[in-house]
Amino acid sequence: MRFDDLDWNDILRRGKAGIGISEDEAQALSELEDESKLVQVFSVTNALRQHFKKNEVYTCGITNAKSGACPEKCNFCSQSAHFKAAESPVYKLKSAETMVAEAQAAQAAGVREFSIVTQGRALKKREEIDEVKSALQGIRETTGMQTCASVGLIAPEHLKELQDAGMDAMHHNLETARSFHDQIVETHSYDDEVETVKAAKKLGMYVCSGGIFGMGENWGHRVELAADLRALEVDSVPLNFLNARPGTPLEGLDELTPFECLKTIALYRLMLPTKDLIVCGGRQIHLQDRQDELFLAGANGIMLGDYLTTSGGETPQDLQLLEDQGLVIRPPPHTPTAPSLAPAK
């Protein structure tokens, strides 16, 4: 199958019924090289975004709650202790009070989903689990935001504890396709990642799982990852574009163009028509002055503020980007039950 063989009217019809394109169709899309034909693609991806998401945008923010000296070996990550030349802040888990205050400040800046992110194979120390539980409860009570945590290959019983404390969502990326995973992650398996996602789904949590693009994978790997995420029935897919960090094995890798990023977003909207697609790391450096097109390509969310170890864009500019596109931020899912330290916005 070639790109010119794709039936866009049929793809739109199927998409509105919640049926994504096949892997063969996705591969045909991936072979598109003529940028002028993106107009044809965007007519469908934008229509699907509007059909399922209206004009609402999902905005997320994170705190790097425990950083650096990580025993895992993920070749994109400057926090790994295996990469001595990589620079990353190193500190123990932040206090619950600090994390709650950061969430309140993020809410005032336009964030409506806030995630606590910790380094390491898994959050398992009792004192750390209790601290994160307190933070989740405080964030939920004072902001009403969707609460999330990204805490590694966490045991199901600990995940249930966090859920009971007020955690709505779990974030855990598969990072890349199964067939490419061992080229990127050397200390745990793809099946470890999948089982963590399945544990959260079993608890009925909103699951956020995606990957990083531009790590040397090919388009077949990108299609393969999308197919796995579809089979796992994740709720949200974060799309990250590699910002290669000095001192890591991927240092200097810069394969992505704005066109390739937009095509990746479109591919994921067409394969996963009903899901939240959130453009996160690498958005500013790779999409450059074409960030407005990410919504045409089918994304319905962005990360605001800084990323784990790199700076993000200026939040007022991001909010202006949304306003210019006629988009509004999705309201928080809960009603606060306790006073916030930061003014609401």
Stockholm file with secondary structure:
# STOCKHOLM 1.0

chainA/1-345         MRFDDLDWNDILRRGKAGIGISEDEAQALSELEDESKLVQVFSVTNALRQHFKKNEVYTCGITNAKSGACPEKCNFCSQSAHFKAAESPVYKLKSAETMVAEAQAAQAAGVREFSIVTQGRALKKREEIDEVKSALQGIRETTGMQTCASVGLIAPEHLKELQDAGMDAMHHNLETARSFHDQIVETHSYDDEVETVKAAKKLGMYVCSGGIFGMGENWGHRVELAADLRALEVDSVPLNFLNARPGTPLEGLDELTPFECLKTIALYRLMLPTKDLIVCGGRQIHLQDRQDELFLAGANGIMLGDYLTTSGGETPQDLQLLEDQGLVIRPPPHTPTAPSLAPAK
#=GR chainA/1-345 SS CCGGGCCHHHHHHHHHTTCCCCHHHHHHHHTCCCGGGHHHHHHHHHHHHHHHHTTEEEEEEEEEEEBSCBSSCBTTCTTBTTCTTCCCCCBCCCCHHHHHHHHHHHHHTTCCEEEEEECSSBCCCHHHHHHHHHHHHHHHHHHCCEEEEECBSCCHHHHHHHHHTTCCEEECCCBSCHHHHTTTBCSSCHHHHHHHHHHHHHTTCEEECCEEECSSCCHHHHHHHHHHHHHHTCSEEEEEECCCCTTSTTTTCCCCCHHHHHHHHHHHHHHSTTSEEEECTTHHHHHGGGTTHHHHTTCCEEECSCCSSSCCCCHHHHHHHHHHTTCEECCCSSCCCSCCSSCCC
#=GC SS_cons         CCGGGCCHHHHHHHHHTTCCCCHHHHHHHHTCCCGGGHHHHHHHHHHHHHHHHTTEEEEEEEEEEEBSCBSSCBTTCTTBTTCTTCCCCCBCCCCHHHHHHHHHHHHHTTCCEEEEEECSSBCCCHHHHHHHHHHHHHHHHHHCCEEEEECBSCCHHHHHHHHHTTCCEEECCCBSCHHHHTTTBCSSCHHHHHHHHHHHHHTTCEEECCEEECSSCCHHHHHHHHHHHHHHTCSEEEEEECCCCTTSTTTTCCCCCHHHHHHHHHHHHHHSTTSEEEECTTHHHHHGGGTTHHHHTTCCEEECSCCSSSCCCCHHHHHHHHHHTTCEECCCSSCCCSCCSSCCC
//
